[in-house]
Amino acid sequence: MAKAGQETRRGGLEGIAAQLPKIGNEPGGKGLPPVHLWNPPFCGDIDMRIAADGTWFYQKTPIGRPALVKLFSSVLKREGDKYFLVTPVEKVGIVVEDAPFMAVEFAVEPAIDQNAAGRVLRFRTNVDDWIEAGPGHALRFDEDAANGGLKPLLHVRSDLWAKVTRALFYDLVELGEERDLGGKAMFGIASRGEFYPMAEASALEDLR
C-alpha cells in the first residue's frame, strides 16, 4: 500500500489497489480479508474520503469504478473514531464523513431456518453486499442532530456501519410495530427474531 505522499509516485489509485489483497465473490461479504486480525504500523494518511452519501473520493475526484470501491471497502478498518485501509504490513488513514457504507435496498423475506423466527430483513449496501438484520447485524436508530429526527444504521462488520437511506427508513416505519419493553411501549421493527426499537410509541406520529 502506498504511504502518505507516495501514492502518486507509485501509480496513484491503481498503484494502491494493486497492493491490496484480492477478495472473493461469495455473497454476503464472505471471502473478505481478515482485516480484524491485522495490526500493521501506521504509515500516514492518504487523500481518500467517503462522503456522507457513500461516494468514495480520491484526491477530491469521485472513484468511478465500483470494483475499486468494493476492493477498498474490503480492507476498511475502524479504530475508535478513525478509519484506515489496511494490509498485513501497512495501515493508512482515510476520512469518513458519516457512515462508511450506505444501505440502499432491502427485501422482506420469510425465515427459512429454525433459528430465525418470523421475517428477515435483507439489506443491500452500496458495495453490493447483502446483510441480514438480526443477531450479529443489529439495526440502531440514532438521533440525527442535523434534522432532529432519527438516523437508522445497520451493523455490517467489526464496528463498521451502513447508513440506511431516508427512503428505506420510511419503508421500515411502515413495517414497524409496538412492543412492551420493560413496561414501556416502544415502536420498532423485528428481523430474525430480534426487535429493534426506534422510539417510544407515543412518538409514533413524529416518525410517520
Number of C-alpha atoms within 10 A of each C-alpha: 21 24 18 15 12 14 17 15 9 14 13 14 16 12 16 17 17 12 11 18 16 15 15 13 11 10 11 14 18 11 13 17 20 11 17 13 8 15 13 13 13 16 16 15 17 20 16 22 23 20 17 15 15 21 17 24 17 15 13 10 12 14 17 11 9 13 11 16 18 15 18 19 17 23 21 22 23 16 10 7 6 11 19 24 23 27 21 16 12 18 25 24 23 19 18 19 12 15 18 26 26 23 28 18 16 18 11 13 14 13 16 12 9 8 9 16 15 16 15 21 19 18 24 19 21 20 20 16 17 19 22 23 22 21 13 11 15 17 27 18 19 13 13 11 9 8 8 8 13 18 19 22 23 25 21 25 14 13 10 17 22 25 25 25 16 14 10 16 19 13 11 18 16 12 12 18 17 18 17 11 12 7 7 11 15 21 23 23 20 21 24 22 16 17 19 19 21 25 18 16 19 10 12 17 7 9 15 8
